[in-house]
Amino acid sequence: MKRLSGLLVLVLMLALLVPGCAAEEGTDGGTDGADSEEKVIIGAALCQTGIQAPLDEPALRGAQLAVDELNANGGILGREVELVAMDGKSDPVTVGNVAKQMLEQGAVAIIAPSDFDFGGPASREAQAAGAVGISPCASSPLYGSAALGDMQFTMSMWNTTMGAVTAEYAYNDLGYRSVYVITDDFIDYTKSLSKYFIVRFEELGGEVIFEDTYTQGQADVSAQLARIKALDTPPDFIYISSYMPDLALMIRTLRESGVTQPVVGGDSYDDPGLFEALGAEYGSEVYFDTHGYMSNDGNPGYEDWAAAYEEKFGEAPEAVWILPGYDVVMVLAEAMEIAGTTDGPEVAKAMEENTFDLFTGELDWSDAASGHEPNKAAALVKLTGGVPEFLGWKIPEKLPAP
């Protein structure tokens, strides 16, 4: 495959050299100015409020920064880019409705929420309209062409990768042999993440002592705690597939009750709110994999990018979800430039046939017949005293079958 590297850095460097040229944002998250028929309109059906907002709202800011930089350097195909954002409100029906509305208003691509349950409706509307749909961070293997259509993608590594990376690190690098698994059964993301972690850990020879469940919002982990404490032999570590806000409560409760085993999980752990809630007292021996790392260790161009972000928003970037939001727009821009059109089928073909070098790592999608599986490394992170430490980019030795 042809490798497309350097465009991201070039766009950023040029944008920093041409201050004040970015289009002004309108109240809907888009831009004001020329006739909309002359613009490349990208619709963001992201959830700015509700339970999905901690992932989607930062991604929206990343997308806004990318649009500013593109417009400062000629836009896409010589046309101004307009980002139209409508709040999906963490409701699948609303997400689908706003995606449909933006497509009817001329959007040529849709950015969908970072979860299959919330993002799927937006991608289905995009597919029906003949447009590319792409999620910044939806990691379920359901998020691809098989379930959603041949123009639908996710930027994220699937949970097959995310589960396998931590399973292999726990078994091979940390030497752990037994695990107690707690799965939040509220959404597909948390259920499938545990599934693929377990498959790979057991393939390696690890023992799953017990598979427990939890439901987001119950705010009570006493039953799970009692079962852990009743074990004759404690596990080497605990795998918790959940997300904020209950994730912090779960880990704190375990630690406060004397359960000191390391805790391992996925990208939902990459949340400043979790780091703060655990703090120095409870935020150690926590391992997770995620989409990137916010320093030059994760990407050599990070400091310049962060400076541009701070200039736009008046504060330093605080959440990793900003990075894939930025990358989504840059991937769409590259693919449209390659295709020479904003036409959905041609843009999807360019996305399938090329490799992209991004802030969230190198990305190579399979073709539609193979599900648009994202071939992508995960960033492995350790939390010590509430402070994250980058352990490196990891690709699993073996992927579980999706």
N, C-alpha and C positions, 0 to 999 in steps of 0.2 A: 504493500500500500504506500501511496505517496504520503510523506510526512509533512505536516503543516506546522512549522515552528517559527517563532519569531514575530508573527503578526500581532499577537497579544502585547508583547513588549514594545513593538514599534508604535502601536496605537497609543499606548500609555505614555511613551516618551514624547510623542508629538503633541498629545493633549496637554502635557505639562508645560510645553513650550509655547502653547497658544492659549493663554488665559483669557477668560471672559468670552470665549466663542461658543460655549455650550448653550443650547436652547434653554429658555426658562420653562420651568415646570408649571403646568396648569393645575387647577384645583383637583382634577381627576388623576393626577400623577403623570399626565402627558405633557405636551408642549403646545405653545401658542404660536401662531404665525401663518405659514403658507397654507394654501388649500390642501385639505386632508387627502385628496386624490393623488397629490404629488408626493405624499409621505409614505414611508414604510411603517405601517401601524402594527405594533406588537401588543397583544392583550395580556394583561397579568390578572388571572383569576385567583390570586393568592388570598389567603385568609389573614386579614389585618387585625381581626378581633377573634376572641374565642380560644379554645384549647389548642388549635393549630398555629396560632399567631406567633408563638416564640420561635418557630422555624421559618414561617413564611414572611413575616414582616421584615426581618433582617435581609432575607433574600430579595425582597422588593427594593430595599435600599441599594443593594449591590447591582441590581438591574438598572436602577436609575442612574447610578454612576457610570455604568457601561454605556448607556444611551448618550449621556453628556459627552463622553469621550469620542464616541463614534461621530456625533454631530459636529464636534470641533474639528473633525478631520474628514469631512465630506459625506458622512452618513453611510448608507448602504446603497451600492449601485448608483452613487451620486445623488441619492435622495435623502432628505431629512428623515430621521427616525423619530417616531412618536410612541411613547410607552403610555398606554391607557390602563389604569389600574382600577379594578372594582372589587370590593370586599366580598370574599366568599363566606365570611362570617362563621367559618368552621362548621358549615352545614352542607352536606353533599348536594342537596337539591339546589341551594343557593349558588354553589360553585358552578353547577351545570348551567343554571339560568344566566349568570353573569357572563360565562364564557360564550354562550349562544348570542347574547346581546352584543358583545364586542365583535364577534365574527360578522354579525349582521351589519355592524357599523364600519366594517372594512378591515378588521384585523387579519393579517396574513399568517400569523402564528400565535399560539397560546402558551403562556407559561402557567403550568398547573401546580396546585399545592404539592407539598413534599410528603405525600402519603397516598397509598393506593385508594383507600376508602374515601378520602377527601378529594384527591386529584383525579381519580378515574373519570368522574362525570365531565370534567373539563376536557380531558383528552378525547372522550367519546364524542363530544360536540365538535371538537376540532376535526376529528376523523370524518364525521358526517359532512362537514363543510369543505373537505378536501384540503385541510391545512395541517401543518406540523403542530403537534403538541409536545411539550417537553417539561418535565418536572425537575426542579433543582436537586432534590434529595430523596425522592421516593425509592425505597430500596427493596420492595417486594418483587420477587420474580414475576409476579402478575403484571408488573408495570413494564409493558413492552408490546410488541406487535401482535403476539399470540392472543392476548386478551383484549387489547384496545385498538388494534389496527396497524396497518403497515406504514403509517406516518407518525407513530407515537413512540416516544423515547423517554428515558430518565437519565440524568447526568450521573446518578449515584451508582456505585457498585451495588449489585444485588445483595440480598441477605445471605446468599450462598457464599459470597466472598467475605462479608462482614462476620458471619458466624464462624467460618473456617479459619480466618486469621486469628481470632482470639482463642479458638480451640487449639490451634497448633502452637501458639505462643505459650499458652498455659501448660500444655503437655511437654513440648520440646524444650522451651527456654526456661520456664519456671519450675519444671519438674513435678507439676501437680498430676495426681492420678485419680482423684475422686471429686465430685462436685454435687452440690445441691442446687437445683434449678428452680427459680421462681419466675413464672411467666404472667405478665399482665395480659389478660384475655380481652381487652377492650377493643383493639384494632388489629388488622392483619399484620402490620409491621412487627409488633411485639411477639405475636404468635409464630410467624415464620422465622424470625431471628432466632428464637430459642430452638426451633425445629432443626435448622441447619447447623447451629452450634452443636447440638446433641449428636447429630449424625456424624459430624467430623470428629468430635471428641471420642466417641465410642469406636469409630474406625481406627483411631490411633491406639486404642487399648484402654482408654479411660473409663471409669465407672460413674454412671449417674445414679447417685444414692436414692434420690427422690425427685419427681417432677411435681412441683407445687404450682398453684395458680393464685392470682390476685386480680382484682378489678379496679381500674383507675377510678378514683373518687371515693373509695370506701374508707380511706384515711385510717386504716387499722390493720396493722401487720402482726397482731398478737397471736393469731392462730398459726401463722407460718413460723413465727419465733418459737412457739411452744413445740412444734414438730421438730425444728432444728435442734433444740435443747434436749429433746427426748431421744435423740439418736445415740446408739451405743458407741459408735465410732464417728467422730465429727468429720465432715468433708474437708478436703484440702482447701477448697475455695467455694464461693457462692456465685452463681451466675444469675443476675437479675435482668430480665428483659422488661423494662418499663420506661417511663419518661416522667418529666416534671409535670405537676408539682409533687406527685406522690413519691417519685423516686428518691428525693431527698429525705422524706419522712421515713421510708423503708430502711435506707442505709443508716440513718441516725438512730432509729429504734434498735436495729441490730447491734450497733456499736455501744449504745448506752446500756444495753442489756448484757454486755459481755461477750458478744459474738465477734471475735476479732479476725476471723478468716478473711483473706483478700476477697474483694468483690470485683467481678468482671462483667462488662456489658458492651453495648454498641454505641452508635453515634448520638443517641439521645442524651448521653452523659456529657456531651460537649456543650455545656450550658453554664455561663457565668453564674447563674442563679444557683446551680448545684454546687459549684465551687464555694460560693459564699455561704450557703446553708450548711455545708459540711465543715468548712473552716479548717483551722490547723488541728483541732482536736479529733475530728472524725474523717478528715479528707486525706487519708493515706492508705497505701496498698489498694488503690482503686485503679483498674486498668480498663481501657476501652479503645475501640477503633472508630475512626471518623473520616471526614472528607478532606481535611487539610489541617494545616497548623499555621497559626497567625504569627509567623516570624520568618526571617530569612532562612531558618533551618528547613522550613517546609517548602519554601519557594524563594529563590535568590532575589526575585524582584519585589518581594513583599513590602519593604520599607518605602519605596517610591509609591507603590500602590496605596499604602496606608496614608501617606502624606496627602495624596489626591483625595482620598475619602474624607480625611479630617478637614480639608479645605472646604469641601462641599457641605458636610453635615455639622461641622463645628465640634466634633468630638472624635476620639480615636475609635476604630472599629472594635467592637466588643464581643461579637459572636461569629463563630465560624460559618454560619449559614449565609453570611453576606457574600462569601467567596463563590459558592456555586450559583447564587443569584446573578452575580457579575458574569460568571463563565457561561451561563445559559444564553445571555444576549450575545456574547462574543462568538459562541458556537453558531448561533443562528446567522450572525453577520458573515462569518467565514463561509458557511455553507451556501448562503445566498450569493455571495461573490463568486464562489466556485461554479455554482449552477448558472449564474448570469440571469437569475430570475428569482422572484419570491413565490413562484408556483410550488404548492405543497409537495407533489410527487417528485419534482426535480430537486427540491431542497432536501427531502428525505433521502434521496439517492446519494447526494453529496455527503450527507451525514454518515451513511453506511459505508461509503467507499474511501473515507479519509480518516487519518489519525490526527487528533487535536492535542496540542500541548497547552495545558491550562494551569491556573493557580491551584486547582484541586487535583492535579496530576495528569498524566497522559491518559487519553481516553480513545478507545477504538471499539465501535459498536459492531456486532455481527449483523448479517443481513436480516431482512424481515422474516425469511423462512426459518431462521434460527432464533427468532424472538427479539431481535435487537438487544441481545445480551451485552451489557457494558463490560469490556475488558479493562479493568481499572484496579490500581493498587489502593489499599486503605492506609491511612495514617494511624499509627499506633501510639497511644499516649498513656502515661502513668501520672496519677495524681498523688502528690506527696504534700502533706500539710495544707491541702486545699489549693496547691499550685500545680498546674499541668506541666509535664515535661515530655518533649517529643522524643519518641524512641525510634522513629524511622518509618519509611514507606514499606509496606509488606504486601506481597502477593502470595496467596496460599499455595502450598505444594500440590494440593488436590482440592478440587471443588466438588461439593455434593451436587447430585443431579437436581435441577430445579423441579 
